[in-house]
Amino acid sequence: MRNRCFVIVTLLCQFILQGQQFTDISEEAGIQHYFEVFEGMFGGGIAVLDFNNDGYEDLYLTGGMQEDQLLLNLKNGTFENVFKKAKLDAALNFVTQGVATADFNRDGWMDLFVTTITTKDKKKTIPRAQNLIFINQGDGTFKDESKTFGIQDTESFSTGIAIGDFNLDGYPDVYVGNYFTDYDGGLKEISDATIVNAGRTAKGYLYENRGGKKLVEVSKKYGIDHRGFSFGGIFTDFDNDNDLDLMVNNDFGYKAKPNYLLENLYPKKEFKYVEADYEMDLRINAMGGATADINADGFLDYFISNIRFNRFMIQNPDKKIFEDQAEALGTQLFTISWGTNFNDFDHDGDIDLFVANGDLNPNCVPMYNFYFENKEGKFHEHSSKFGLKDYGIGRGSALFDLENDGDMDLIMVAQKPTMEYGPPSITRLYRNDIAAGNYLQVKLKGNASTLSALGARIQVFSDSLFLNQEIDGGNTSHLSHNSTLAHFGLGNRKKIDSLQVIWPGGAMTKMKEIQTNQRIFIEETQPFKEKKSLMVWIVLPLIAFGVFLILRSKKLKLQI
């Protein structure tokens, strides 16, 4: 009898515990993926996008030496790989790395930007290959428009992609991080010594989107001249002046180039280097980052993943500096970290943190991921408790709402080990089964802004709770792009007192008395105004004036 009672109690405890965990549903969801490196170390990423506009979020996964995948959400918790149906075959020729998504031509359909490091058929000395832009055709297919958009002839070793409208013209602009200018050795041989002795840090690309038809490299024009072993950047409004600044993460910062923080001086066409002033010139192995207003002071804070100890940079607006509070907040654990994601996963009204960990491939020493549960302003590592203690080689990670059920699920890309030992290392999809409190989801549609409202700020007020979230423009994990769906956990609060959207440029939308446990849609009232090009304002009037003079001359001759 006692044994029977013990079994029943044990099963009940397991059932209760399972209801409080993330559940690995990779296999049942139809996800069969891992990232295979070329030689070693680098990749890969995930982008969340609703490419067919059916209201459910789909996924693009880079594969490196494997094929990339476009996973169509079938609305029942499973996916279908429609990569080839979608005519994305051009990516098969390349070793892909990172991915991000935006509606580059403002036609209402989400497009893709994919970075590469080399071609598959014929390996080249670095810089090795072009990057890729796929424009959504609105019929379930994409078209490779890399040549049309002007990036086909630029060969590079590219990593992370950040997307944001830095000139506030309504078109998504792009920053691409590059790692090498050239490197003759094998990637599996990379170490501190080989990296520093190579001395071939690369410049990033700052692309200005010209009318949804072309990306023009304008880094020199905007005063950007830095180099680094870069894993990309983040477009973010750190100083609350309603334009998008740029953070750049660099590997080997202690021996080469540190992280950069560039203040956007809009309406001037200029970025200003302010990393030293704000104490953000981190000399670390910066792999990725996540953005949140952790202390609810209205200013954004940043978690930067690293080899050894991660940095938790809290903004001090009075001193105009950032202060590393990783130790005080409880996140200073030894690791090799990559993808990072802030979210209120359990809906208790504060922000938790997921960190994807994985050794340098081909070293492949098993190390588990971190899940930091936020309790009264302190973070506690509870990956085992919440079912996230995976020992695979974690890299990029992303948040999205798989089933439109109101909580945020988690997907993490893993690399295939180059050594034939160790635990399984596969891409894992974790369904969120821990959320218990109330929530609100907000989906924005920009007009004067980009259609996805990249960089917009949503602020929620409920009783004494204040939440402040920026819409993700890509690379706020590692080589990845989260959902642009804003998500707020509210605990036991049953209504939102007020909500305001601060659109890029400073226009505001305000709402009051909003019920919880729903998804609301907010559209920007500021209309989109197409900026006239120099051709329209200068060249065409000159042509018209020239035609007028010719006709007038002919008329005078006839009169004579």
C-alpha positions as CSV (number, residue, x, y, z in Angstrom):
1,M,0.0,0.0,0.0
2,R,2.8,2.4,1.0
3,N,4.6,1.6,-2.3
4,R,1.4,2.3,-4.3
5,C,0.9,5.6,-2.5
6,F,4.6,6.6,-3.1
7,V,4.2,5.9,-6.9
8,I,1.0,7.9,-7.0
9,V,2.6,10.9,-5.2
10,T,5.6,10.6,-7.4
11,L,3.5,10.7,-10.6
12,L,1.5,13.6,-9.3
13,C,4.7,15.5,-8.5
14,Q,6.1,14.8,-12.0
15,F,2.8,15.9,-13.6
16,I,2.8,19.2,-11.6
17,L,6.5,19.8,-12.4
18,Q,5.9,19.1,-16.1
19,G,3.2,21.8,-16.1
20,Q,5.8,24.2,-14.9
21,Q,8.5,23.5,-17.4
22,F,9.4,24.2,-21.0
23,T,8.7,21.1,-23.0
24,D,11.1,20.0,-25.8
25,I,8.7,19.4,-28.7
26,S,11.3,19.4,-31.5
27,E,10.6,16.0,-32.8
28,E,6.8,16.2,-32.6
29,A,6.9,19.6,-34.2
30,G,8.7,18.2,-37.2
31,I,12.0,20.1,-36.6
32,Q,15.0,18.1,-37.8
33,H,17.9,20.5,-37.9
34,Y,21.4,21.2,-36.8
35,F,24.0,23.7,-38.0
36,E,27.1,22.2,-39.6
37,V,30.2,24.4,-39.5
38,F,32.7,24.8,-42.3
39,E,36.0,23.8,-40.6
40,G,34.8,25.1,-37.2
41,M,33.5,27.7,-34.8
42,F,31.0,29.9,-36.7
43,G,27.1,29.9,-37.0
44,G,24.2,29.8,-37.0
45,G,21.0,31.8,-36.7
46,I,17.2,31.9,-36.7
47,A,14.7,34.5,-38.0
48,V,11.0,34.6,-36.9
49,L,8.7,35.9,-39.7
50,D,5.1,35.4,-40.9
51,F,6.1,35.1,-44.5
52,N,2.6,34.1,-45.8
53,N,0.6,36.6,-43.7
54,D,-1.6,34.0,-42.1
55,G,-1.2,35.3,-38.6
56,Y,1.1,32.5,-37.4
57,E,4.9,32.9,-37.1
58,D,7.2,30.9,-39.3
59,L,11.0,30.2,-39.0
60,Y,14.0,30.5,-41.2
61,L,17.0,28.5,-40.0
62,T,20.5,28.8,-41.4
63,G,22.3,25.5,-41.9
64,G,26.0,26.3,-42.7
65,M,27.2,23.3,-44.6
66,Q,23.7,21.8,-44.4
67,E,20.7,23.2,-46.3
68,D,18.9,26.1,-44.8
69,Q,15.2,25.6,-43.8
70,L,12.1,27.7,-44.1
71,L,9.6,26.2,-41.7
72,L,5.9,26.9,-42.3
73,N,3.8,27.1,-39.2
74,L,0.9,24.6,-39.7
75,K,-1.1,26.2,-36.9
76,N,-1.2,23.0,-34.9
77,G,2.2,23.1,-33.2
78,T,4.0,21.6,-36.1
79,F,6.0,22.8,-39.1
80,E,6.6,21.9,-42.7
81,N,10.0,22.7,-44.4
82,V,9.0,24.6,-47.6
83,F,12.5,25.9,-48.4
84,K,12.5,24.5,-52.0
85,K,8.8,25.3,-52.6
86,A,9.6,28.8,-51.6
87,K,12.3,29.0,-54.3
88,L,15.2,29.8,-51.9
89,D,17.6,27.6,-53.8
90,A,20.2,30.3,-54.2
91,A,21.2,29.9,-50.6
92,L,22.2,26.3,-51.3
93,N,25.4,27.5,-52.9
94,F,26.7,29.1,-49.8
95,V,27.8,28.4,-46.2
96,T,25.2,30.5,-44.5
97,Q,25.6,32.2,-41.1
98,G,23.0,34.7,-39.8
99,V,19.6,35.8,-40.9
100,A,17.2,38.7,-40.2
101,T,13.9,39.8,-41.7
102,A,12.1,43.0,-42.8
103,D,9.8,44.3,-45.5
104,F,12.5,46.0,-47.5
105,N,10.3,47.2,-50.3
106,R,7.2,48.0,-48.2
107,D,4.8,45.8,-50.2
108,G,3.3,44.1,-47.1
109,W,5.4,40.9,-47.3
110,M,8.4,40.0,-45.1
111,D,11.7,39.6,-46.9
112,L,15.0,37.9,-45.8
113,F,18.6,38.9,-45.5
114,V,21.1,36.0,-45.1
115,T,24.9,36.3,-44.4
116,T,27.5,33.9,-45.7
117,I,31.2,33.1,-45.3
118,T,32.1,31.1,-48.3
119,T,30.6,29.1,-51.3
120,K,30.1,25.4,-51.0
121,D,31.2,24.4,-54.5
122,K,34.5,26.2,-54.6
123,K,36.0,27.4,-51.3
124,K,37.7,30.8,-51.5
125,T,40.2,32.6,-49.5
126,I,38.5,35.1,-47.2
127,P,36.7,37.4,-48.2
128,R,34.8,34.5,-49.7
129,A,31.2,35.1,-50.7
130,Q,28.4,37.6,-51.2
131,N,25.4,38.0,-48.9
132,L,21.8,37.3,-50.0
133,I,18.6,39.2,-50.1
134,F,15.4,37.3,-50.9
135,I,12.3,39.4,-51.7
136,N,8.9,37.9,-50.9
137,Q,6.7,37.5,-53.9
138,G,3.5,37.3,-51.9
139,D,2.6,33.8,-53.3
140,G,4.6,31.6,-51.0
141,T,7.9,32.1,-52.9
142,F,10.9,34.4,-52.7
143,K,13.2,35.8,-55.4
144,D,16.9,36.3,-55.1
145,E,17.3,40.1,-55.5
146,S,20.9,40.4,-54.3
147,K,22.1,41.8,-57.6
148,T,19.2,44.2,-57.9
149,F,19.7,45.5,-54.4
150,G,23.4,46.0,-55.1
151,I,25.1,43.6,-52.7
152,Q,26.0,40.7,-55.1
153,D,29.5,42.0,-55.9
154,T,30.6,42.6,-52.3
155,E,32.4,39.5,-51.0
156,S,32.9,39.3,-47.3
157,F,33.0,37.1,-44.2
158,S,29.7,38.2,-42.7
159,T,28.0,37.3,-39.4
160,G,25.2,39.2,-37.7
161,I,22.5,41.5,-39.3
162,A,20.8,44.4,-37.6
163,I,17.9,46.1,-39.3
164,G,16.5,49.6,-38.4
165,D,15.4,52.8,-40.0
166,F,18.3,55.1,-38.9
167,N,17.4,57.9,-41.3
168,L,13.7,57.8,-40.5
169,D,12.5,57.6,-44.1
170,G,10.2,54.6,-43.5
171,Y,12.5,52.0,-45.2
172,P,14.5,49.4,-43.3
173,D,18.2,50.0,-43.3
174,V,20.8,47.4,-42.5
175,Y,24.1,47.0,-40.6
176,V,26.1,43.8,-41.3
177,G,29.0,42.7,-39.1
178,N,32.1,41.3,-40.7
179,Y,34.8,39.2,-39.1
180,F,37.8,39.0,-41.4
181,T,39.1,40.9,-44.3
182,D,41.2,38.0,-45.3
183,Y,42.5,34.9,-43.5
184,D,44.4,32.0,-45.0
185,G,44.2,29.5,-42.1
186,G,41.6,27.0,-41.3
187,L,38.7,28.1,-39.0
188,K,39.3,25.1,-36.7
189,E,42.7,26.4,-36.0
190,I,41.5,29.8,-34.6
191,S,42.9,30.8,-31.3
192,D,43.9,34.0,-29.5
193,A,47.3,33.8,-31.2
194,T,46.1,33.1,-34.7
195,I,43.4,35.8,-34.5
196,V,45.7,38.5,-33.2
197,N,48.6,37.6,-35.4
198,A,46.3,37.6,-38.4
199,G,45.5,41.2,-37.6
200,R,42.8,41.3,-40.3
201,T,39.9,42.9,-38.6
202,A,37.1,43.8,-40.9
203,K,34.9,46.9,-41.5
204,G,31.1,46.5,-41.1
205,Y,28.6,47.5,-43.8
206,L,26.1,50.3,-43.1
207,Y,23.5,50.0,-45.9
208,E,21.0,52.8,-46.6
209,N,17.8,51.6,-48.2
210,R,17.0,53.7,-51.2
211,G,13.3,53.6,-51.9
212,G,13.0,49.8,-51.3
213,K,15.0,49.1,-54.5
214,K,18.6,49.3,-53.5
215,L,21.0,49.1,-50.5
216,V,23.8,51.6,-50.7
217,E,26.9,51.3,-48.5
218,V,27.1,54.6,-46.6
219,S,29.4,54.0,-43.6
220,K,32.0,56.6,-44.8
221,K,29.2,59.1,-45.5
222,Y,27.9,58.7,-41.9
223,G,31.4,58.8,-40.3
224,I,31.7,55.1,-39.5
225,D,35.2,53.8,-39.9
226,H,35.7,51.1,-37.2
227,R,37.1,47.6,-37.6
228,G,36.8,44.5,-35.5
229,F,36.2,40.7,-35.4
230,S,32.5,41.5,-35.4
231,F,29.5,39.4,-34.7
232,G,27.2,42.2,-35.8
233,G,25.3,45.0,-34.1
234,I,22.0,46.1,-32.6
235,F,20.0,49.1,-33.7
236,T,18.6,50.5,-30.4
237,D,17.6,53.9,-29.0
238,F,19.8,53.8,-25.9
239,D,19.6,57.6,-25.2
240,N,15.8,58.0,-25.7
241,D,16.0,60.7,-28.4
242,N,13.7,58.8,-30.8
243,D,16.3,57.8,-33.4
244,L,18.1,54.5,-33.6
245,D,21.7,54.3,-32.4
246,L,24.0,51.3,-33.1
247,M,25.8,48.9,-30.7
248,V,28.5,46.7,-32.3
249,N,29.7,43.5,-30.7
250,N,33.3,42.4,-31.3
251,D,35.1,39.2,-30.6
252,F,38.7,39.3,-29.2
253,G,38.1,42.8,-27.9
254,Y,40.8,42.5,-25.3
255,K,43.5,42.0,-28.0
256,A,42.0,43.6,-31.1
257,K,39.0,46.1,-31.2
258,P,36.5,46.6,-28.3
259,N,32.7,46.9,-28.6
260,Y,31.4,50.2,-30.1
261,L,28.5,52.4,-29.2
262,L,27.5,54.9,-31.9
263,E,25.1,57.7,-31.2
264,N,22.9,58.6,-34.1
265,L,23.0,62.4,-34.6
266,Y,19.9,62.6,-36.8
267,P,18.9,64.8,-38.6
268,K,22.6,65.1,-39.3
269,K,23.9,62.2,-41.5
270,E,26.4,61.2,-38.8
271,F,27.0,58.6,-36.1
272,K,29.3,59.6,-33.2
273,Y,31.5,57.1,-31.3
274,V,30.5,57.4,-27.6
275,E,31.5,53.9,-26.2
276,A,34.3,55.4,-24.1
277,D,32.1,58.1,-22.7
278,Y,29.4,55.6,-21.7
279,E,31.9,52.9,-20.6
280,M,30.6,50.5,-23.2
281,D,34.0,49.9,-24.9
282,L,33.9,46.3,-23.6
283,R,37.1,44.4,-24.3
284,I,35.6,41.0,-24.3
285,N,34.6,38.1,-26.7
286,A,31.2,39.7,-27.4
287,M,29.0,37.1,-29.2
288,G,25.5,38.5,-28.9
289,G,23.2,40.7,-26.9
290,A,19.7,41.2,-25.5
291,T,17.8,44.4,-24.8
292,A,15.4,45.2,-21.9
293,D,14.5,47.9,-19.4
294,I,15.3,45.7,-16.4
295,N,14.9,48.2,-13.6
296,A,11.9,50.0,-15.2
297,D,13.6,53.5,-15.2
298,G,12.6,54.2,-18.8
299,F,16.1,53.5,-20.2
300,L,17.2,50.4,-21.9
301,D,19.8,48.0,-20.5
302,Y,21.8,45.3,-22.3
303,F,23.0,41.8,-21.6
304,I,26.1,41.0,-23.7
305,S,27.1,37.4,-24.1
306,N,30.8,36.5,-23.8
307,I,33.4,33.8,-23.3
308,R,34.0,33.3,-19.6
309,F,31.8,35.9,-17.9
310,N,28.8,37.7,-19.5
311,R,28.2,41.4,-19.0
312,F,24.9,42.8,-17.7
313,M,25.2,46.5,-18.6
314,I,22.7,48.6,-16.6
315,Q,22.3,52.2,-17.8
316,N,22.8,55.0,-15.3
317,P,21.1,58.0,-16.9
318,D,22.3,60.4,-14.3
319,K,25.9,59.7,-14.8
320,K,25.4,58.9,-18.5
321,I,27.3,55.6,-18.2
322,F,26.6,51.9,-18.2
323,E,27.6,49.8,-15.2
324,D,28.2,46.1,-15.3
325,Q,25.9,44.6,-12.6
326,A,26.2,40.9,-13.6
327,E,27.6,39.9,-10.2
328,A,25.1,41.9,-8.2
329,L,22.2,40.6,-10.2
330,G,23.3,37.0,-10.1
331,T,24.2,36.3,-13.7
332,Q,28.0,36.1,-13.4
333,L,28.6,32.5,-14.2
334,F,31.6,31.0,-16.1
335,T,30.5,29.9,-19.5
336,I,30.8,30.4,-23.3
337,S,27.6,32.2,-24.3
338,W,26.0,33.1,-27.6
339,G,22.2,33.7,-28.0
340,T,20.4,35.7,-25.3
341,N,16.7,36.4,-24.8
342,F,14.8,38.6,-22.3
343,N,11.1,37.8,-21.7
344,D,8.6,37.4,-18.9
345,F,8.3,33.7,-19.6
346,D,6.2,32.9,-16.5
347,H,3.9,36.0,-16.7
348,D,4.7,37.1,-13.1
349,G,5.4,40.8,-14.1
350,D,9.2,40.7,-14.2
351,I,11.7,39.9,-17.0
352,D,13.6,36.6,-17.1
353,L,16.6,35.7,-19.2
354,F,17.6,32.7,-21.4
355,V,21.2,32.2,-22.5
356,A,22.4,29.7,-25.1
357,N,25.8,28.2,-24.2
358,G,28.1,26.0,-26.2
359,D,31.8,25.4,-26.4
360,L,33.9,26.4,-29.4
361,N,33.6,23.8,-32.1
362,P,35.7,21.6,-32.4
363,N,36.6,21.7,-28.7
364,C,33.0,20.6,-27.8
365,V,33.2,20.4,-24.0
366,P,29.6,19.9,-22.9
367,M,28.0,22.9,-21.2
368,Y,24.4,23.5,-20.5
369,N,22.2,26.5,-21.2
370,F,21.2,29.1,-18.5
371,Y,17.7,30.0,-17.6
372,F,17.7,32.9,-15.1
373,E,14.4,33.3,-13.2
374,N,13.9,36.8,-12.0
375,K,12.7,36.9,-8.4
376,E,12.4,40.4,-6.8
377,G,15.1,41.9,-8.9
378,K,17.7,39.0,-8.6
379,F,18.3,36.4,-11.2
380,H,18.5,32.7,-10.2
381,E,19.9,30.0,-12.6
382,H,17.1,27.4,-12.8
383,S,17.7,25.7,-16.2
384,S,17.3,22.2,-14.7
385,K,14.0,23.1,-12.9
386,F,12.5,24.5,-16.1
387,G,13.6,21.8,-18.5
388,L,16.2,23.8,-20.4
389,K,19.4,22.1,-19.3
390,D,20.6,21.0,-22.7
391,Y,24.3,20.2,-23.2
392,G,24.4,20.6,-27.0
393,I,26.5,23.3,-28.7
394,G,24.1,26.2,-28.5
395,R,24.4,29.2,-30.8
396,G,21.5,31.5,-32.0
397,S,18.2,31.6,-30.2
398,A,14.9,33.3,-30.8
399,L,11.5,34.0,-29.2
400,F,8.1,33.6,-30.9
401,D,4.5,32.5,-30.1
402,L,4.2,29.1,-31.7
403,E,0.5,28.5,-31.2
404,N,-0.8,32.0,-30.7
405,D,-1.7,31.0,-27.1
406,G,-0.3,34.1,-25.5
407,D,3.1,33.0,-24.2
408,M,6.5,33.1,-25.8
409,D,8.2,29.9,-26.9
410,L,11.9,29.4,-27.5
411,I,14.0,27.9,-30.3
412,M,17.7,27.4,-30.2
413,V,20.1,26.4,-33.0
414,A,22.7,23.9,-32.1
415,Q,25.9,23.0,-34.0
416,K,26.8,19.5,-35.0
417,P,30.0,18.6,-33.1
418,T,33.0,18.0,-35.2
419,M,34.2,15.4,-32.7
420,E,32.4,12.1,-32.6
421,Y,31.5,12.2,-28.9
422,G,29.5,14.0,-26.3
423,P,25.8,14.5,-25.8
424,P,23.3,15.1,-28.7
425,S,23.5,18.5,-30.3
426,I,20.4,19.4,-32.3
427,T,18.2,22.4,-32.8
428,R,15.6,22.4,-30.1
429,L,12.1,23.9,-29.9
430,Y,10.8,24.5,-26.4
431,R,7.1,25.0,-25.8
432,N,6.4,27.3,-22.9
433,D,4.3,25.5,-20.4
434,I,5.2,27.6,-17.3
435,A,3.2,30.8,-18.0
436,A,0.5,31.1,-15.3
437,G,-0.3,34.8,-14.9
438,N,-2.0,37.3,-17.2
439,Y,-0.4,38.8,-20.3
440,L,-0.8,41.3,-23.1
441,Q,0.6,41.0,-26.7
442,V,0.9,44.0,-29.0
443,K,1.5,43.9,-32.7
444,L,2.4,47.1,-34.4
445,K,2.0,48.3,-38.0
446,G,4.1,51.3,-39.0
447,N,3.2,53.8,-41.7
448,A,5.7,56.7,-41.4
449,S,7.9,54.1,-39.7
450,T,9.0,50.7,-41.2
451,L,5.9,48.5,-41.6
452,S,7.2,46.3,-38.8
453,A,7.8,49.4,-36.6
454,L,11.4,48.3,-35.9
455,G,12.8,50.3,-33.0
456,A,9.4,51.5,-31.7
457,R,9.0,51.6,-28.0
458,I,5.9,50.2,-26.2
459,Q,5.3,51.3,-22.6
460,V,2.7,49.6,-20.4
461,F,1.3,50.9,-17.1
462,S,-0.8,48.7,-14.8
463,D,-1.2,49.6,-11.1
464,S,2.4,50.1,-9.9
465,L,3.9,48.0,-12.8
466,F,5.8,49.8,-15.6
467,L,7.0,47.8,-18.6
468,N,9.1,49.2,-21.4
469,Q,9.9,47.2,-24.6
470,E,11.7,48.0,-27.9
471,I,10.7,46.2,-31.1
472,D,13.5,44.0,-32.1
473,G,15.3,44.7,-35.4
474,G,17.6,41.7,-35.5
475,N,20.8,40.3,-34.0
476,T,19.6,40.9,-30.4
477,S,20.4,37.3,-29.8
478,H,23.3,35.8,-31.8
479,L,23.0,36.0,-35.6
480,S,19.2,35.8,-35.1
481,H,16.0,37.8,-35.1
482,N,13.2,37.5,-32.6
483,S,9.5,38.0,-33.2
484,T,8.5,41.6,-33.6
485,L,5.4,40.8,-31.4
486,A,5.7,42.7,-28.1
487,H,4.8,40.5,-25.1
488,F,4.2,41.6,-21.5
489,G,3.6,39.4,-18.4
490,L,1.3,41.0,-15.9
491,G,1.0,38.7,-12.9
492,N,-2.5,38.8,-11.4
493,R,-3.4,42.2,-12.9
494,K,-6.6,42.1,-14.9
495,K,-6.3,45.3,-16.9
496,I,-3.8,47.8,-18.4
497,D,-4.4,51.3,-17.1
498,S,-2.7,52.9,-20.0
499,L,-0.4,52.0,-22.9
500,Q,1.7,54.2,-25.2
501,V,3.6,53.6,-28.3
502,I,6.6,55.9,-29.1
503,W,7.2,55.5,-32.8
504,P,10.6,56.1,-34.3
505,G,10.8,59.9,-34.8
506,G,8.8,60.6,-31.6
507,A,5.1,60.4,-32.6
508,M,3.0,58.8,-29.9
509,T,-0.1,56.7,-29.8
510,K,-1.9,56.4,-26.4
511,M,-4.6,54.0,-25.2
512,K,-6.4,53.5,-21.9
513,E,-8.3,50.7,-20.1
514,I,-7.1,47.6,-22.0
515,Q,-8.2,44.1,-20.9
516,T,-5.5,41.5,-20.4
517,N,-5.0,38.1,-22.0
518,Q,-5.4,39.3,-25.6
519,R,-3.4,40.4,-28.6
520,I,-4.1,43.9,-29.8
521,F,-3.1,45.6,-33.1
522,I,-2.0,49.2,-33.2
523,E,-1.4,51.1,-36.4
524,E,0.6,54.3,-36.7
525,T,-1.5,57.3,-37.6
526,Q,1.4,59.3,-39.1
527,P,1.3,58.7,-42.9
528,F,4.1,57.5,-45.0
529,K,5.7,60.2,-47.1
530,E,7.9,59.1,-49.9
531,K,11.0,61.2,-50.1
532,K,11.7,62.5,-53.5
533,S,15.1,61.6,-54.9
534,L,17.7,64.0,-56.3
535,M,16.5,62.9,-59.7
536,V,13.0,64.3,-59.0
537,W,14.1,67.5,-57.2
538,I,17.2,68.5,-59.2
539,V,17.8,66.5,-62.4
540,L,14.2,66.5,-63.8
541,P,13.7,70.3,-63.3
542,L,17.0,70.9,-65.1
543,I,16.0,68.7,-68.0
544,A,12.6,70.5,-68.2
545,F,14.4,73.8,-68.2
546,G,16.8,72.6,-70.9
547,V,13.8,71.5,-73.1
548,F,12.2,74.9,-72.5
549,L,15.3,76.7,-73.8
550,I,15.6,74.5,-76.9
551,L,11.9,75.1,-77.8
552,R,12.2,78.8,-77.2
553,S,15.3,78.9,-79.4
554,K,13.5,77.1,-82.2
555,K,10.6,79.5,-81.9
556,L,12.8,82.5,-82.1
557,K,14.5,81.1,-85.3
558,L,11.1,80.6,-86.9
559,Q,10.1,84.2,-86.1
560,I,13.2,85.5,-87.7
